[in-house]
């Protein structure tokens, strides 16, 4: 495996891992019904996953240009991590929206 490929894969894993940490922080804030901070953490996670995706795109372009034709379990792991974290982010986003809507409905019922 080329050093370029290994470095690219590690950058994907690094940024995706940072995004995962922030998604978990967003969910921790959601447990406290702190929607504002939950959304802030999710936005920071979105920035990290965007960086991971940029590196993933670079590696895919290199391969399509014939630069990295060999199979790499490290790159496969990096891509898997990136896509898994993206799914986690999407689910966290939905959970925040759902919990926020339910919280509003409960507050409205309590005020009647």
C-alpha positions in Angstrom: 0.0 0.0 0.0 1.3 3.4 -0.9 2.1 6.0 1.8 -0.3 8.4 0.1 -3.2 5.9 0.3 -2.5 5.1 4.0 -2.3 8.8 4.9 -5.6 9.5 3.1 -7.3 6.6 4.7 -6.1 7.7 8.2 -7.3 11.3 7.5 -10.8 9.9 6.7 -10.8 7.8 9.9 -9.6 10.7 12.0 -12.2 13.2 10.8 -15.0 10.6 10.9 -14.0 9.7 14.4 -14.1 13.3 15.4 -17.5 13.6 13.9 -18.7 10.5 15.8 -17.5 12.0 19.1 -19.5 15.2 18.4 -22.6 13.2 17.4 -22.4 11.4 20.8 -22.0 14.8 22.5 -25.1 16.0 20.6 -27.0 13.0 21.9 -25.8 13.7 25.5 -27.2 17.2 25.2 -30.4 15.9 23.8 -30.8 13.7 26.9 -30.8 16.9 28.9 -33.3 18.5 26.4 -30.7 21.1 25.5 -31.7 21.3 21.9 -29.5 24.3 21.1 -26.3 22.6 22.2 -27.3 19.4 20.6 -27.7 21.2 17.3 -24.4 22.9 17.7 -22.6 19.6 18.3 -24.3 18.2 15.3 -23.2 21.1 13.1 -19.6 20.6 14.3 -19.9 16.9 13.4 -21.2 17.9 10.0 -18.0 19.9 9.4 -15.8 17.0 10.4 -17.7 14.5 8.3 -17.4 16.9 5.4 -13.7 16.9 5.8 -13.6 13.1 5.9 -15.7 13.0 2.8 -13.3 15.4 1.0 -10.4 13.0 1.7 -12.6 10.0 0.6 -13.3 11.8 -2.7 -9.5 12.4 -3.2 -8.8 8.7 -2.8 -11.6 7.7 -5.1 -10.4 10.1 -7.7 -6.8 8.7 -7.4 -8.1 5.2 -7.9 -10.2 6.2 -10.9 -7.1 7.7 -12.4 -5.2 4.5 -11.8 -3.0 5.8 -9.0 -4.1 3.3 -6.3 -5.3 0.2 -8.0 -4.5 -2.2 -5.1 -7.1 -3.2 -2.6 -6.7 -1.6 0.8 -8.5 -2.9 3.9 -7.5 0.4 5.6 -9.3 2.4 3.0 -12.2 0.0 3.1 -12.4 0.6 6.9 -12.1 4.3 6.4 -15.0 4.4 4.0 -17.1 2.2 6.2 -16.4 4.5 9.2 -17.2 7.6 7.2 -20.5 6.2 6.0 -21.5 4.7 9.3 -20.9 8.0 11.1 -22.9 9.8 8.4 -25.8 7.4 9.1 -25.4 8.1 12.9 -25.5 11.8 12.2 -28.7 11.5 10.2 -30.4 9.5 12.9 -29.2 11.9 15.6 -30.6 14.8 13.5 -34.0 13.0 13.3 -34.0 12.2 17.0 -33.3 15.9 17.8 -36.2 17.0 15.6 -38.5 14.3 17.0 -37.7 15.0 20.6 -38.0 18.8 20.1 -41.5 18.3 18.6 -42.6 16.0 21.4 -41.2 18.4 24.0 -43.2 21.2 22.5 -46.4 19.2 22.4 -46.0 18.2 26.0 -45.4 21.8 27.1 -48.5 22.8 25.2 -50.5 20.1 26.9 -49.2 21.2 30.3 -50.2 24.8 29.7 -53.8 24.0 28.9 
